[in-house]
Amino acid sequence: MRKLFSFPNPVNEYAARTVAGGVVLMSVAFLITGWGWILIPLAYGFWARVLTGPKLSPLGQLATRVITPRLPVEPKLTPGPPKRFAQAVGVVFSTTAIALFHSTGAGPARGVIALLAVAASLEAFAGICLGCKVFALLMKVGIIPESVCESCSDLSVRYPSLSKTAS
């Protein structure tokens, strides 16, 4: 059970960007149509990825097993904890959108999903993870302890050339 409820560390950056592309597609579909049912798989995917990484996420499975392995690039590894935090932010946005949709209608939910679409687009198309940036800021001010992501606080783990012992 412990293995099921784990998140990969490190994460292939290209798989994360592929998942973000799927989030953009679902978000745009909701923004265009206003169909509330689209919010269900969107929120489910975020919940599944936060709790289990790509294991129970159809979009995560598509990204890690089908699309990313076929890309003509070597994997680009990045720390997992900031990506998990970003997925948790997606949980908040998508779950809030569902609550708004059912309580006040598609209008307010569209606003929340538009923000989510912007963040997912930055990740998918520019490689800019806003959730990761917030995670780094929270680490810097001490809200998230360095022990949560040692490779985030010590860049020499990811970039050996920055190590003090490197010549």
ZASE-237363 format. One record per residue (C-alpha): residue number from 0; y, x negated, z. Coordinates in nm, 2 decimals, decimal comma, m for minus. Layout:
// ZASE-237363
+-----+--------+--------+--------+
! seq !     py !     px !     pz !
+-----+--------+--------+--------+
! NUM !      Y !      X !      Z !
...
+-----+--------+--------+--------+
***
This chain:
// ZASE-237363
+-----+--------+--------+--------+
! seq !     py !     px !     pz !
+-----+--------+--------+--------+
!   0 !   0,00 !   0,00 !   0,00 !
!   1 !   0,23 !  m0,29 !   0,08 !
!   2 !   0,19 !  m0,43 !  m0,27 !
!   3 !   0,28 !  m0,09 !  m0,42 !
!   4 !   0,60 !  m0,07 !  m0,23 !
!   5 !   0,74 !  m0,41 !  m0,33 !
!   6 !   1,00 !  m0,52 !  m0,57 !
!   7 !   0,96 !  m0,82 !  m0,80 !
!   8 !   1,14 !  m1,14 !  m0,72 !
!   9 !   1,24 !  m1,29 !  m0,95 !
!  10 !   1,31 !  m1,03 !  m1,22 !
!  11 !   1,32 !  m1,09 !  m1,60 !
!  12 !   1,69 !  m1,03 !  m1,69 !
!  13 !   1,59 !  m0,90 !  m2,03 !
!  14 !   1,36 !  m0,63 !  m1,87 !
!  15 !   1,65 !  m0,53 !  m1,64 !
!  16 !   1,88 !  m0,50 !  m1,94 !
!  17 !   1,62 !  m0,30 !  m2,13 !
!  18 !   1,59 !  m0,05 !  m1,84 !
!  19 !   1,97 !  m0,03 !  m1,82 !
!  20 !   1,96 !   0,06 !  m2,19 !
!  21 !   1,73 !   0,35 !  m2,12 !
!  22 !   1,96 !   0,47 !  m1,84 !
!  23 !   2,25 !   0,46 !  m2,09 !
!  24 !   2,05 !   0,68 !  m2,33 !
!  25 !   1,96 !   0,93 !  m2,06 !
!  26 !   2,31 !   0,94 !  m1,93 !
!  27 !   2,47 !   0,99 !  m2,27 !
!  28 !   2,22 !   1,26 !  m2,34 !
!  29 !   2,33 !   1,44 !  m2,03 !
!  30 !   2,70 !   1,39 !  m2,10 !
!  31 !   2,66 !   1,54 !  m2,45 !
!  32 !   2,43 !   1,83 !  m2,37 !
!  33 !   2,50 !   1,90 !  m2,00 !
!  34 !   2,13 !   1,97 !  m1,96 !
!  35 !   2,06 !   1,93 !  m1,59 !
!  36 !   1,69 !   1,86 !  m1,63 !
!  37 !   1,77 !   1,52 !  m1,77 !
!  38 !   1,90 !   1,42 !  m1,43 !
!  39 !   1,55 !   1,46 !  m1,28 !
!  40 !   1,38 !   1,18 !  m1,48 !
!  41 !   1,70 !   0,97 !  m1,44 !
!  42 !   1,70 !   1,00 !  m1,06 !
!  43 !   1,32 !   0,97 !  m1,04 !
!  44 !   1,34 !   0,64 !  m1,23 !
!  45 !   1,59 !   0,50 !  m0,99 !
!  46 !   1,39 !   0,61 !  m0,69 !
!  47 !   1,07 !   0,47 !  m0,83 !
!  48 !   1,23 !   0,13 !  m0,92 !
!  49 !   1,39 !   0,10 !  m0,57 !
!  50 !   1,06 !   0,18 !  m0,40 !
!  51 !   0,81 !   0,00 !  m0,62 !
!  52 !   0,99 !  m0,20 !  m0,89 !
!  53 !   0,87 !  m0,11 !  m1,23 !
!  54 !   0,52 !   0,00 !  m1,11 !
!  55 !   0,59 !   0,38 !  m1,09 !
!  56 !   0,88 !   0,39 !  m1,33 !
!  57 !   0,80 !   0,50 !  m1,69 !
!  58 !   1,11 !   0,33 !  m1,81 !
!  59 !   1,03 !   0,02 !  m1,60 !
!  60 !   0,68 !   0,01 !  m1,75 !
!  61 !   0,81 !   0,05 !  m2,10 !
!  62 !   1,06 !  m0,23 !  m2,05 !
!  63 !   0,82 !  m0,48 !  m1,88 !
!  64 !   0,50 !  m0,41 !  m2,07 !
!  65 !   0,61 !  m0,30 !  m2,42 !
!  66 !   0,97 !  m0,39 !  m2,52 !
!  67 !   1,05 !  m0,72 !  m2,33 !
!  68 !   0,73 !  m0,90 !  m2,42 !
!  69 !   0,81 !  m0,84 !  m2,79 !
!  70 !   1,16 !  m0,98 !  m2,77 !
!  71 !   1,19 !  m1,32 !  m2,94 !
!  72 !   1,33 !  m1,49 !  m2,63 !
!  73 !   1,19 !  m1,67 !  m2,33 !
!  74 !   1,21 !  m1,48 !  m2,00 !
!  75 !   1,54 !  m1,53 !  m1,81 !
!  76 !   1,47 !  m1,50 !  m1,44 !
!  77 !   1,72 !  m1,37 !  m1,19 !
!  78 !   1,69 !  m1,29 !  m0,82 !
!  79 !   1,52 !  m0,95 !  m0,75 !
!  80 !   1,72 !  m0,84 !  m0,43 !
!  81 !   2,05 !  m0,79 !  m0,61 !
!  82 !   1,87 !  m0,59 !  m0,89 !
!  83 !   1,70 !  m0,38 !  m0,63 !
!  84 !   2,04 !  m0,31 !  m0,47 !
!  85 !   2,18 !  m0,21 !  m0,81 !
!  86 !   1,88 !   0,03 !  m0,85 !
!  87 !   1,97 !   0,18 !  m0,51 !
!  88 !   2,33 !   0,24 !  m0,63 !
!  89 !   2,17 !   0,42 !  m0,92 !
!  90 !   1,98 !   0,63 !  m0,67 !
!  91 !   2,30 !   0,73 !  m0,50 !
!  92 !   2,48 !   0,82 !  m0,83 !
!  93 !   2,19 !   1,01 !  m0,99 !
!  94 !   2,09 !   1,20 !  m0,68 !
!  95 !   2,46 !   1,29 !  m0,62 !
!  96 !   2,48 !   1,41 !  m0,98 !
!  97 !   2,18 !   1,64 !  m0,92 !
!  98 !   2,34 !   1,78 !  m0,60 !
!  99 !   2,67 !   1,84 !  m0,78 !
! 100 !   2,50 !   1,99 !  m1,08 !
! 101 !   2,33 !   2,25 !  m0,86 !
! 102 !   2,62 !   2,32 !  m0,64 !
! 103 !   2,92 !   2,30 !  m0,87 !
! 104 !   2,79 !   2,28 !  m1,22 !
! 105 !   2,78 !   2,02 !  m1,50 !
! 106 !   3,14 !   1,92 !  m1,49 !
! 107 !   3,15 !   1,71 !  m1,16 !
! 108 !   2,80 !   1,58 !  m1,23 !
! 109 !   2,92 !   1,46 !  m1,57 !
! 110 !   3,19 !   1,26 !  m1,39 !
! 111 !   2,94 !   1,08 !  m1,17 !
! 112 !   2,70 !   1,02 !  m1,47 !
! 113 !   2,99 !   0,88 !  m1,68 !
! 114 !   3,05 !   0,62 !  m1,41 !
! 115 !   2,67 !   0,54 !  m1,41 !
! 116 !   2,68 !   0,52 !  m1,79 !
! 117 !   2,96 !   0,26 !  m1,77 !
! 118 !   2,78 !   0,05 !  m1,52 !
! 119 !   2,45 !   0,07 !  m1,71 !
! 120 !   2,63 !  m0,01 !  m2,04 !
! 121 !   2,78 !  m0,33 !  m1,89 !
! 122 !   2,43 !  m0,44 !  m1,78 !
! 123 !   2,25 !  m0,34 !  m2,10 !
! 124 !   2,50 !  m0,47 !  m2,35 !
! 125 !   2,70 !  m0,75 !  m2,17 !
! 126 !   2,46 !  m0,86 !  m1,90 !
! 127 !   2,71 !  m0,77 !  m1,63 !
! 128 !   2,54 !  m0,61 !  m1,33 !
! 129 !   2,81 !  m0,44 !  m1,11 !
! 130 !   2,55 !  m0,37 !  m0,84 !
! 131 !   2,47 !  m0,74 !  m0,83 !
! 132 !   2,84 !  m0,83 !  m0,80 !
! 133 !   2,87 !  m0,59 !  m0,50 !
! 134 !   2,56 !  m0,73 !  m0,35 !
! 135 !   2,71 !  m1,08 !  m0,38 !
! 136 !   3,03 !  m0,97 !  m0,22 !
! 137 !   2,84 !  m0,80 !   0,07 !
! 138 !   2,65 !  m1,13 !   0,12 !
! 139 !   2,97 !  m1,32 !   0,12 !
! 140 !   3,13 !  m1,11 !   0,39 !
! 141 !   2,81 !  m1,11 !   0,60 !
! 142 !   2,71 !  m0,75 !   0,56 !
! 143 !   2,39 !  m0,85 !   0,38 !
! 144 !   2,23 !  m1,15 !   0,55 !
! 145 !   2,16 !  m1,47 !   0,34 !
! 146 !   1,79 !  m1,44 !   0,44 !
! 147 !   1,76 !  m1,13 !   0,21 !
! 148 !   1,81 !  m1,34 !  m0,09 !
! 149 !   1,80 !  m1,72 !  m0,03 !
! 150 !   1,82 !  m1,79 !  m0,40 !
! 151 !   2,14 !  m1,59 !  m0,41 !
! 152 !   2,31 !  m1,79 !  m0,14 !
! 153 !   2,18 !  m2,13 !  m0,26 !
! 154 !   2,25 !  m2,17 !  m0,63 !
! 155 !   2,05 !  m2,49 !  m0,64 !
! 156 !   1,74 !  m2,29 !  m0,61 !
! 157 !   1,81 !  m2,13 !  m0,95 !
! 158 !   2,00 !  m2,43 !  m1,09 !
! 159 !   1,83 !  m2,75 !  m0,97 !
! 160 !   2,11 !  m2,96 !  m1,13 !
! 161 !   2,34 !  m2,84 !  m0,85 !
! 162 !   2,11 !  m2,98 !  m0,58 !
! 163 !   2,26 !  m3,25 !  m0,37 !
! 164 !   1,94 !  m3,46 !  m0,43 !
! 165 !   1,97 !  m3,43 !  m0,80 !
! 166 !   2,08 !  m3,74 !  m0,98 !
+-----+--------+--------+--------+
***
